[in-house]
Amino acid sequence: MGKNSLRHIRESFLMSKAELARKAGVSPITIDRIEKGLSCRMETKRKILLALGYKLSEKDKVFSG
């Protein structure tokens, strides 16, 4: 299980899990699993970063490790 800041960042944007999931093109269950520290595919991380408005080079701000 990896550490990440996804929940904190999502909440700072006043964004629901469903809204982020819709913007990123993934399921809300996927967002929930990632926030709980479970792993996900690199493609999923890329979609989430772009949906949050981050550059791919800023991945360490959301996903560590």
Backbone as ProteinMPNN parsed JSONL, in Angstrom:
{"seq_chain_A": "MGKNSLRHIRESFLMSKAELARKAGVSPITIDRIEKGLSCRMETKRKILLALGYKLSEKDKVFSG", "coords_chain_A": {"N_chain_A": [[0.841, -1.19, 0.0], [0.607, 2.144, -0.905], [1.532, 5.494, 0.011], [-0.38, 8.437, -0.414], [-1.518, 11.718, -1.394], [-3.991, 12.173, -2.354], [-6.706, 12.337, -1.393], [-6.617, 14.572, 0.353], [-5.839, 16.626, -1.434], [-7.937, 16.518, -3.299], [-10.114, 17.233, -1.666], [-9.307, 19.805, -0.983], [-9.815, 21.135, -3.305], [-12.491, 21.214, -3.156], [-13.907, 19.057, -4.238], [-15.867, 16.276, -5.103], [-15.587, 12.667, -4.77], [-16.911, 11.434, -6.856], [-17.041, 13.481, -8.747], [-14.318, 13.949, -9.341], [-13.717, 11.422, -10.355], [-15.324, 11.387, -12.637], [-14.199, 13.49, -14.139], [-11.661, 12.428, -14.543], [-12.169, 10.124, -15.887], [-12.46, 7.635, -14.698], [-13.686, 5.13, -12.369], [-15.699, 5.95, -9.456], [-15.187, 4.156, -7.416], [-12.587, 3.403, -7.929], [-11.214, 5.783, -7.321], [-11.756, 5.869, -4.577], [-10.414, 3.542, -3.7], [-7.751, 4.212, -4.289], [-7.392, 6.414, -2.616], [-7.438, 5.105, -0.214], [-5.004, 3.991, -0.204], [-4.363, 1.877, -1.836], [-2.835, 0.28, -4.673], [-2.549, 1.471, -8.099], [-2.872, 1.552, -11.693], [-0.359, 3.001, -13.836], [-1.429, 4.527, -15.917], [-3.902, 5.264, -14.839], [-3.091, 6.922, -12.749], [-1.995, 8.969, -14.287], [-4.298, 9.993, -15.575], [-5.698, 10.974, -13.355], [-3.952, 12.932, -12.336], [-3.972, 14.8, -14.491], [-6.687, 15.475, -14.491], [-6.852, 16.853, -12.125], [-5.445, 19.063, -12.749], [-2.72, 19.084, -12.631], [0.703, 18.894, -13.756], [2.328, 16.187, -15.418], [4.883, 15.901, -14.466], [4.666, 16.682, -11.88], [3.885, 14.599, -10.31], [4.773, 13.57, -7.864], [3.698, 15.227, -5.962], [1.189, 14.323, -5.527], [1.191, 11.483, -5.652], [3.299, 9.509, -3.864], [6.347, 7.661, -3.879]], "CA_chain_A": [[0.0, 0.0, 0.0], [1.4, 3.357, -1.02], [0.995, 6.723, 0.588], [-0.653, 9.472, -1.391], [-2.207, 12.897, -0.88], [-5.126, 12.402, -3.241], [-7.902, 12.793, -0.676], [-6.375, 15.939, 0.828], [-5.84, 17.526, -2.589], [-9.295, 16.535, -3.842], [-10.955, 18.01, -0.76], [-8.905, 21.214, -1.04], [-10.482, 21.665, -4.497], [-13.925, 21.055, -2.891], [-14.343, 18.146, -5.285], [-16.3, 14.966, -4.606], [-14.952, 11.527, -5.435], [-17.621, 11.21, -8.119], [-16.653, 14.536, -9.684], [-12.957, 13.652, -9.797], [-13.792, 10.217, -11.179], [-15.909, 11.775, -13.924], [-13.194, 14.285, -14.862], [-10.511, 11.588, -14.868], [-12.586, 8.988, -16.705], [-12.324, 6.382, -13.944], [-14.852, 4.931, -11.51], [-15.557, 6.458, -8.079], [-14.598, 3.083, -6.601], [-11.14, 3.497, -8.152], [-10.748, 6.92, -6.512], [-11.832, 5.443, -3.179], [-9.34, 2.572, -3.447], [-6.464, 4.919, -4.308], [-7.321, 7.219, -1.398], [-7.175, 4.188, 0.901], [-3.608, 3.574, -0.285], [-4.151, 0.73, -2.709], [-2.095, 0.644, -5.885], [-3.314, 1.615, -9.332], [-2.031, 1.566, -12.883], [0.274, 4.272, -14.191], [-2.393, 5.256, -16.75], [-4.906, 5.834, -13.929], [-2.428, 8.05, -12.09], [-1.883, 10.033, -15.286], [-5.629, 10.58, -15.75], [-6.048, 11.725, -12.145], [-3.115, 14.134, -12.317], [-4.467, 15.746, -15.485], [-8.009, 15.926, -14.054], [-6.635, 17.81, -11.036], [-4.751, 20.225, -13.277], [-1.28, 18.97, -12.385], [1.546, 18.386, -14.84], [2.793, 14.834, -15.109], [6.133, 16.016, -13.711], [4.327, 16.996, -10.483], [3.24, 13.42, -9.755], [5.168, 13.354, -6.467], [2.853, 16.036, -5.077], [-0.02, 13.541, -5.273], [1.562, 10.083, -5.433], [4.7, 9.336, -3.47], [6.825, 6.288, -4.03]], "C_chain_A": [[0.882, 1.249, 0.0], [0.722, 4.543, -0.371], [0.717, 7.7, -0.545], [-1.459, 10.593, -0.735], [-3.497, 13.168, -1.641], [-6.345, 12.943, -2.506], [-7.752, 14.243, -0.231], [-6.462, 16.943, -0.322], [-7.247, 17.65, -3.158], [-10.205, 17.398, -2.976], [-10.575, 19.493, -0.761], [-9.498, 21.903, -2.269], [-12.005, 21.626, -4.347], [-14.576, 20.165, -3.947], [-14.74, 16.806, -4.668], [-15.532, 13.863, -5.341], [-15.584, 11.309, -6.799], [-17.214, 12.243, -9.172], [-15.246, 14.288, -10.235], [-12.961, 12.438, -10.726], [-14.309, 10.543, -12.576], [-14.897, 12.544, -14.778], [-12.035, 13.417, -15.351], [-10.88, 10.404, -15.763], [-12.344, 7.647, -16.035], [-13.554, 6.243, -13.042], [-14.612, 5.547, -10.125], [-14.938, 5.417, -7.142], [-13.072, 3.104, -6.73], [-10.557, 4.628, -7.323], [-10.707, 6.524, -5.047], [-10.685, 4.496, -2.832], [-7.979, 3.267, -3.387], [-6.307, 5.749, -3.037], [-7.053, 6.362, -0.171], [-5.765, 3.62, 0.844], [-3.35, 2.363, -1.145], [-3.486, 1.191, -4.002], [-3.048, 0.802, -7.075], [-2.334, 1.659, -10.501], [-1.475, 2.963, -13.135], [-0.675, 5.139, -15.016], [-3.466, 5.937, -15.889], [-4.323, 7.036, -13.2], [-2.339, 9.246, -13.03], [-3.218, 10.75, -15.472], [-6.014, 11.45, -14.556], [-5.239, 13.013, -12.064], [-3.647, 15.193, -13.269], [-5.833, 16.298, -15.083], [-7.906, 16.962, -12.937], [-5.91, 19.071, -11.498], [-3.253, 20.23, -13.007], [-0.57, 18.547, -13.663], [2.011, 16.998, -14.439], [4.076, 14.858, -14.286], [5.889, 16.319, -12.233], [3.685, 15.792, -9.766], [3.576, 13.173, -8.283], [4.373, 14.198, -5.481], [1.589, 15.264, -4.685], [0.326, 12.109, -4.877], [3.026, 10.0, -5.047], [5.086, 7.874, -3.66], [6.827, 5.829, -5.37]], "O_chain_A": [[1.793, 1.377, 0.818], [-0.5, 4.585, -0.226], [1.476, 7.782, -1.511], [-2.01, 10.42, 0.352], [-4.036, 14.273, -1.578], [-6.955, 13.912, -2.957], [-8.662, 15.05, -0.42], [-7.093, 17.992, -0.187], [-7.702, 18.752, -3.465], [-10.979, 18.204, -3.494], [-11.438, 20.347, -0.56], [-9.666, 23.123, -2.273], [-12.731, 21.959, -5.284], [-15.643, 20.475, -4.476], [-14.031, 16.272, -3.814], [-14.917, 14.095, -6.382], [-14.891, 11.035, -7.779], [-17.061, 11.912, -10.348], [-15.011, 14.401, -11.438], [-12.288, 12.433, -11.757], [-13.794, 10.038, -13.573], [-14.752, 12.288, -15.974], [-11.496, 13.639, -16.435], [-10.001, 9.757, -16.332], [-12.061, 6.649, -16.698], [-14.373, 7.159, -12.971], [-13.471, 5.654, -9.675], [-14.246, 5.768, -6.187], [-12.357, 2.854, -5.76], [-9.516, 4.457, -6.687], [-9.733, 6.811, -4.35], [-10.056, 4.64, -1.784], [-7.152, 2.946, -2.534], [-5.228, 5.789, -2.446], [-6.494, 6.849, 0.812], [-5.361, 2.86, 1.725], [-2.225, 1.865, -1.184], [-3.574, 2.362, -4.37], [-4.186, 0.332, -7.054], [-1.125, 1.787, -10.312], [-2.045, 3.966, -12.704], [-0.719, 6.355, -14.832], [-3.884, 7.056, -16.184], [-4.994, 8.057, -13.05], [-2.573, 10.386, -12.63], [-3.261, 11.979, -15.52], [-6.584, 12.528, -14.722], [-5.787, 14.072, -11.755], [-3.761, 16.36, -12.896], [-6.109, 17.476, -15.313], [-8.761, 17.839, -12.813], [-5.774, 20.03, -10.739], [-2.596, 21.263, -13.141], [-1.166, 17.923, -14.541], [2.078, 16.676, -13.252], [4.33, 13.946, -13.499], [6.811, 16.222, -11.423], [3.025, 15.956, -8.74], [2.758, 12.63, -7.541], [4.375, 13.911, -4.284], [0.994, 15.524, -3.638], [-0.187, 11.589, -3.886], [3.898, 10.383, -5.827], [4.244, 6.978, -3.605], [7.208, 4.687, -5.631]]}, "name": "protein", "num_of_chains": 1, "seq": "MGKNSLRHIRESFLMSKAELARKAGVSPITIDRIEKGLSCRMETKRKILLALGYKLSEKDKVFSG"}
